[in-house]
Each structure stands twice: as C-alpha cells, then as structure tokens.
Amino acid sequence: MQIRSATPADVPQMSAFLMRPTELGKRTRPSGETFVLDYYINGPDKIRCTLAEEDGVVLGFQSIARAPEGNEFGVTPGWGIIGTHVNPDAARRGVGRALFPISLKAAQDAGLTDIDASIGADNPEGLAYYEAMGFRTYRTPAGKICKRYQLYSV
Ligand SMILES: CC(C)(COP(=O)(O)OP(=O)(O)OC[C@H]1O[C@@H](n2cnc3c(N)ncnc32)[C@H](O)[C@@H]1OP(=O)(O)O)[C@@H](O)C(=O)NCCC(=O)NCCS
C-alpha cells in the first residue's frame, strides 16, 4: 500500500467509490467529480487530502480541513474537520489506520487544537473507527454523533 497526497488524477476513482454509499443512501453529500475536485483536492479550507493506493487502485482517502466561520457542520471555527472514505472492497484492511497519522501530523503542523469527526448515528463502522483512532463523543446533533480529537489541552 502506498500513502501519498491525492491529486486531480485521482478524482475519477475517488468519485466512483463515493457513489456506492450514495446509492445505498449512506452518503448525503455530493459524490460527483466536480465536488471531489473542488472540495477534497482544491478546497479553500483544505489542510491535506491523503490517499492510499495499491497497484494503481485507490483504496481510500482521508481529508482534513479547517472549519470556516458558519460551516454547515456546526463545528467550532478553526477546528479541523476530518472525513475518511475507504473503498468498500478494501474495508477492514488497515487503510483507515494507515491514513490517520498522516492527517494528524498535518493537523499538528497547521496548529489545530481539535479535530471534529461528524458521523451518522447509524454508522457503526465509522463510529468504531474514529473511537479506535482516539476520538471521543462531545456532541450529538440529530442523527449524528460528533467525536473530537484533542491535540492540546489548554
Ligand atoms: C469507517 C472506515 C473509514 C474504516 O476504514 P477501514 O480502513 O476499514 O478501517 P481499518 O481497517 O483501518 O480499521 C481501524 C480500526 O477501526 C475499527 N473498525 C474499522 N471498521 C470496523 C468495523 N466494521 N467494525 C468494528 N470496528 C471497526 C477497528 O477498531 C479497527 O481496528 P482493528 O481492525 O485492529 O480491530 C470505512 O469503513 C469507511 O470508509 N466507511 C464508509 C465511510 C465512513 O463511514 N466514513 C467515516 C464516517 S464519516
């Protein structure tokens, strides 16, 4: 498995496997190539988007961005917002575990104090994943469980 920064050339594969949870009703955000390029690759608040690849196949990616004022997720401005997407064909093989230290380092380098992971309350694998990475529940808006990773105690 190779871990590297996501590039525009990865967009078709990233978009293709985001379509699957969308079709199953498990993803409500857009999945099209334009959204993937504009948000994950070129997003104005992007800190890093890291990708795992094997033999030219994208296994998964993880994005971390700085929460802007008035963000749609209700995350404290200045905190990190993390998202993880592993190709269903590559689930539970340690892809997510391999991606997180890279995002965490990027968060530290960017001076973040906290990272928010907003997860569907009906997404047990997402909840288990972030809990395993050290995130802990700190708020529960309707239908979601939001977990926080604290980088510094102030
Ligand atoms: C959640 C997700 C990112 C996990 O990625 P992954 O590469 O399969 O996870 P890993 O194999 O690295 O697992 C790391 C740890 O997370 C936990 N975990 C991951 N998937 C799990 C599952 N299905 N059930 C229980 N625990 C799970 C385990 O503690 C695991 O450690 P272990 O295998 O040593 O027990 C992946 O399933 C995914 O992309 N799901 C769809 C999108 C999503 O839900 N994103 C996150 C919420 S927005």
The ligand as an SDF file (V2000), in Angstrom:
LIG
                    3D

 48 50  0  0  0  0  0  0  0  0999 V2000
  -15.0070    3.6960    8.7200 C   0  0  0  0  0  0  0  0  0  0  0  0
  -13.9170    3.3750    7.7100 C   0  0  0  0  0  0  0  0  0  0  0  0
  -13.2200    4.6590    7.3230 C   0  0  0  0  0  0  0  0  0  0  0  0
  -12.8950    2.4280    8.3600 C   0  0  0  0  0  0  0  0  0  0  0  0
  -11.8110    2.2560    7.4650 O   0  0  0  0  0  0  0  0  0  0  0  0
  -11.0190    0.8720    7.4010 P   0  0  0  0  0  0  0  0  0  0  0  0
   -9.8440    1.0520    6.5120 O   0  0  0  0  0  0  0  0  0  0  0  0
  -11.9610   -0.2220    7.0430 O   0  0  0  0  0  0  0  0  0  0  0  0
  -10.5410    0.7100    8.9250 O   0  0  0  0  0  0  0  0  0  0  0  0
   -9.2770   -0.0650    9.4680 P   0  0  0  0  0  0  0  0  0  0  0  0
   -9.1910   -1.4090    8.8160 O   0  0  0  0  0  0  0  0  0  0  0  0
   -8.0670    0.8000    9.3690 O   0  0  0  0  0  0  0  0  0  0  0  0
   -9.6850   -0.2450   10.9880 O   0  0  0  0  0  0  0  0  0  0  0  0
   -9.1090    0.5100   12.0600 C   0  0  0  0  0  0  0  0  0  0  0  0
   -9.9060    0.2290   13.3220 C   0  0  0  0  0  0  0  0  0  0  0  0
  -11.2010    0.8300   13.2300 O   0  0  0  0  0  0  0  0  0  0  0  0
  -12.1860   -0.0380   13.8230 C   0  0  0  0  0  0  0  0  0  0  0  0
  -13.0860   -0.5240   12.7770 N   0  0  0  0  0  0  0  0  0  0  0  0
  -12.9910   -0.2890   11.4620 C   0  0  0  0  0  0  0  0  0  0  0  0
  -14.0290   -0.8730   10.8040 N   0  0  0  0  0  0  0  0  0  0  0  0
  -14.7570   -1.5030   11.7350 C   0  0  0  0  0  0  0  0  0  0  0  0
  -15.9560   -2.2830   11.6720 C   0  0  0  0  0  0  0  0  0  0  0  0
  -16.5780   -2.5340   10.5300 N   0  0  0  0  0  0  0  0  0  0  0  0
  -16.4470   -2.7750   12.8420 N   0  0  0  0  0  0  0  0  0  0  0  0
  -15.8310   -2.5270   14.0080 C   0  0  0  0  0  0  0  0  0  0  0  0
  -14.6850   -1.7990   14.1250 N   0  0  0  0  0  0  0  0  0  0  0  0
  -14.1720   -1.2840   13.0050 C   0  0  0  0  0  0  0  0  0  0  0  0
  -11.4040   -1.1800   14.4430 C   0  0  0  0  0  0  0  0  0  0  0  0
  -11.0330   -0.8070   15.7790 O   0  0  0  0  0  0  0  0  0  0  0  0
  -10.1750   -1.2330   13.5640 C   0  0  0  0  0  0  0  0  0  0  0  0
   -9.0570   -1.8180   14.1910 O   0  0  0  0  0  0  0  0  0  0  0  0
   -8.8260   -3.4220   14.1000 P   0  0  0  0  0  0  0  0  0  0  0  0
   -9.0760   -3.8540   12.6830 O   0  0  0  0  0  0  0  0  0  0  0  0
   -7.4100   -3.5920   14.5410 O   0  0  0  0  0  0  0  0  0  0  0  0
   -9.8270   -4.0170   15.0410 O   0  0  0  0  0  0  0  0  0  0  0  0
  -14.5020    2.6770    6.4570 C   0  0  0  0  0  0  0  0  0  0  0  0
  -15.2950    1.5860    6.8650 O   0  0  0  0  0  0  0  0  0  0  0  0
  -15.3410    3.5860    5.5800 C   0  0  0  0  0  0  0  0  0  0  0  0
  -14.8140    4.3090    4.7340 O   0  0  0  0  0  0  0  0  0  0  0  0
  -16.6950    3.5730    5.7390 N   0  0  0  0  0  0  0  0  0  0  0  0
  -17.5800    4.3690    4.8970 C   0  0  0  0  0  0  0  0  0  0  0  0
  -17.4190    5.8700    5.1140 C   0  0  0  0  0  0  0  0  0  0  0  0
  -17.4540    6.2440    6.5700 C   0  0  0  0  0  0  0  0  0  0  0  0
  -18.2440    5.7050    7.3080 O   0  0  0  0  0  0  0  0  0  0  0  0
  -16.5630    7.1810    6.9740 N   0  0  0  0  0  0  0  0  0  0  0  0
  -16.4130    7.5920    8.3600 C   0  0  0  0  0  0  0  0  0  0  0  0
  -17.5530    8.3760    8.9000 C   0  0  0  0  0  0  0  0  0  0  0  0
  -17.8670    9.8830    8.0370 S   0  0  0  0  0  0  0  0  0  0  0  0
  1  2  1  0
  2  3  1  0
  2  4  1  0
  2 36  1  0
  4  5  1  0
  5  6  1  0
  6  7  2  0
  6  8  1  0
  6  9  1  0
  9 10  1  0
 10 11  2  0
 10 12  1  0
 10 13  1  0
 13 14  1  0
 14 15  1  0
 15 16  1  0
 15 30  1  0
 16 17  1  0
 17 18  1  0
 17 28  1  0
 18 19  1  0
 18 27  1  0
 19 20  2  0
 20 21  1  0
 21 22  1  0
 21 27  2  0
 22 23  1  0
 22 24  2  0
 24 25  1  0
 25 26  2  0
 26 27  1  0
 28 29  1  0
 28 30  1  0
 30 31  1  0
 31 32  1  0
 32 33  2  0
 32 34  1  0
 32 35  1  0
 36 37  1  0
 36 38  1  0
 38 39  2  0
 38 40  1  0
 40 41  1  0
 41 42  1  0
 42 43  1  0
 43 44  2  0
 43 45  1  0
 45 46  1  0
 46 47  1  0
 47 48  1  0
M  END
$$$$
